[in-house]
Amino acid sequence: VHLVESGGGLVQAGGSLRLSCTASATTFKHTVGWYRQAPGKQRELVSRITYGGSTTYADSVKGRFTISRDNARNTMYLRMNTLKPEDTAVYYCKAESTSSRGYAEVWGQGTLVTVSS
C-alpha cells in the first residue's frame, strides 16, 4: 500500500482546507488516521476512520474537522474548517491493518498546512 496526501497550503485563520489521502491498493479496507506534527512537537492523532465509517477526533478539532472516505476511490478526506494558527503542521495519513501476519502500518509523505493569523 502506498499513500499520497494532497490539499495542504497556506490559509488565513478562519479559513478552510480539504486534505486528501489516496491509497494505491487493489483492496483497501484499512483504518486510516490523520496525524499532524507541528515544529518542535510530537506527532499527534487528529482523526481516525474505519473502513465502515466509524470516526474519532481529537478534542482540539472536534466540531471543526470532518473525516470521511470514499471506499470506491480508496481516498480519505479531512475537511478542516475554522482553521486556527495552532493547526499549522505537517499532516500525515496513516493506514493500519491487522491480519494473521500481525499489525502493519503505512504512512504518507505528509502535506504542509500553514494557517496565518
C-alpha positions in Angstrom: 0.0 0.0 0.0 1.3 3.5 -0.9 -0.4 6.6 0.4 -0.3 10.1 -1.2 -1.6 13.2 0.6 -2.6 16.4 -1.1 -4.5 19.6 -0.3 -2.2 21.4 2.1 -1.4 25.0 1.7 -1.5 28.5 3.2 -4.8 29.8 4.5 -5.8 32.6 6.8 -7.2 31.9 10.2 -10.9 31.1 9.9 -10.5 29.6 6.5 -10.9 26.0 5.3 -8.9 23.3 3.5 -9.6 19.8 2.5 -6.9 17.2 2.6 -7.0 14.0 0.6 -5.2 10.8 1.1 -5.3 8.3 -1.8 -4.2 4.7 -1.4 -2.7 2.7 -4.2 -4.0 -0.8 -3.5 -6.3 -3.3 -5.2 -8.1 -3.9 -1.9 -8.1 -1.2 0.7 -10.0 -1.8 3.9 -7.6 -0.3 6.3 -8.4 2.0 9.1 -6.9 5.4 8.3 -5.8 8.2 10.6 -4.8 11.7 10.0 -1.9 12.9 12.2 -0.1 16.1 12.4 3.3 17.3 13.6 4.0 20.9 14.4 7.6 22.2 14.6 9.2 21.1 17.8 6.2 19.0 18.8 5.3 15.3 18.8 3.2 13.8 16.1 -0.4 13.6 17.3 -3.6 11.9 16.1 -6.1 14.3 14.6 -8.8 12.0 13.5 -9.4 8.4 12.5 -11.9 6.5 10.4 -12.5 2.8 10.0 -13.5 1.1 6.7 -17.1 1.0 8.0 -17.0 4.7 8.7 -16.6 4.9 12.4 -14.8 8.1 13.4 -12.8 9.6 16.2 -11.5 13.1 16.7 -9.0 14.8 18.9 -10.7 17.3 21.3 -8.8 20.2 19.7 -10.5 19.6 16.3 -14.0 18.4 17.3 -16.7 20.5 15.6 -14.2 22.0 13.1 -12.7 19.0 11.3 -14.6 16.2 9.5 -13.0 12.9 8.3 -14.6 10.9 5.6 -13.7 8.3 3.0 -14.7 7.2 -0.5 -14.1 3.5 -0.5 -14.7 3.2 -4.2 -11.8 5.6 -4.8 -9.6 4.4 -2.0 -9.5 8.0 -0.9 -9.8 9.5 2.6 -10.5 13.2 3.3 -10.0 15.6 6.1 -12.2 18.7 5.8 -10.8 21.4 8.1 -13.0 24.4 8.9 -12.4 27.4 11.1 -8.7 26.9 11.0 -6.5 28.4 13.7 -2.8 29.2 13.7 -2.2 26.4 16.1 -3.4 24.0 13.4 -0.3 24.7 11.5 1.6 21.5 11.0 2.6 18.8 8.5 -0.4 16.5 8.2 0.1 12.8 7.5 -2.2 10.0 6.8 -1.6 6.5 8.1 -3.2 3.3 7.1 -3.2 0.4 9.6 -4.3 -3.1 9.3 -4.3 -6.3 11.4 -4.1 -9.7 9.8 -2.8 -13.2 10.5 0.7 -11.7 9.9 0.1 -9.1 12.7 -0.2 -5.3 12.7 1.1 -3.2 9.9 1.0 0.5 9.1 2.0 2.7 6.2 2.5 6.5 6.3 2.1 9.0 3.6 4.7 11.6 2.9 2.8 14.5 4.5 1.3 17.7 3.4 2.0 21.1 5.0 -0.8 23.2 6.3 0.0 26.8 7.3 -2.6 29.0 9.0 -1.7 32.6 9.2 -3.2 34.9 11.9 
